[in-house]
């Protein structure tokens, strides 16, 4: 039996960073199947159209230069982890939000978004 993981301010970055890195890598590789390999339960939410649109936006931003964990909060039973990300072709910081749930025996991705 797996110990139940509970996200808190002290461990949010540690738990979220590997998940964030996998999501970022799948977009950099323009590979939806890579994303679904890690998170198969996102299959219906992350349609080909949504993934391709997100990849197109990411490609316009250019190469990822840096990412820094910023904060943890709770909204609507989701743990919201925020990273500040800088890209080669954009002078503005992009905020990546990772929505996680930890009410199971594992931490699951409930969604993610990015904006300025």
N, C-alpha and C positions, 0 to 999 in steps of 0.2 A: 504494500500500500504506500502510495506517495504522500509525503507530508504536504499538508495544505500550505500554499504560499500566500502570505498576506502582504500586500504592497503598503508601504508606509514611506514617509519622507526620507527616512534613513536608508532604505534599500531600493527606492524607485529607480534610480539611475542604473544600479547594478542589475536589476531585473529587466529593465526596459532596453538597455543599450544593445544586447545581442539581437533583440527583436527589431529594433530600429535599424540596425546595420543590415539585417537580412532584407528588410523592406527597401531600403535605399539601394542596396546592391541589385535587387531584381529590377528596379526602375532604371538604374544605370546600364544594366545589361539588356534592357527592353525585353524582358523575359517573364511573361505572366506565369508560365508553367513553373518557373523557379519560385515565384512568390507562392503559388498554390502547393508546391512541394513542401514548403515550410508550414503553410497555413491552409490546409485543404478545405477547411470549413468556411473560407472566404469565397468559395467558388461562385456562389450565386450573387453575392454583393459586388465582387470585383469582376464585372463583366469585361469582355474583350474591349468593348467600346470605351468603358470608363478607364481601363488600364491604358489603352492606346492614347487617349486624350491626356492623361496624366504624364505619360512618357513624352508626349509632344511638348508639353509645358516644361518638363524637366530638361529636355534637350535644348530648348531656347535659353534656359538659365545658364547652360554651359557646365563645365567641370565643377564638381563640388570641391571647394577649397578648405572648408572647415565646418565642424559641427560641435556645438557645445551644449551640454545638458543645461536646461534653464530652471524648470520647476515641475512640481507635482501638485495636483489638486483633484478634487472629486466632484464630478458633475453627473447627475442622473445615474448613480450607481456605477459610473465608469471612473477609473483612475485615468486622469489626463496628464500625460507626460509631455513636456514641451522641450524641443531642441531649437536653438538658434543656429541656422545654417547659412553659410555664405557661398555664393556661386561666382564663377568667373565672369559671367556676362551680366551680372546684376549687382548694382551698388547697394541695394537694400538687403537687409537681413530677412531671410525667409523663415517663418515659424512653422515647424513641423509639429503636429499634435498626434500623439499616439493614444488611442482609447483602449484601455485594458480592463478586463474583468478578472477577479480572483475569487469568485464564489464557487469554484469547482476545485478539483484536486490539482489543477494546473492554472497557469495564467493564460488567458486567451485574448487575442486581438479582437476587439469589437469594432474597430475602424481606425482610420487615420486621415489626416487632412494636412494641407500646407497652404499658407497664405503669407502675405506681407504684413 
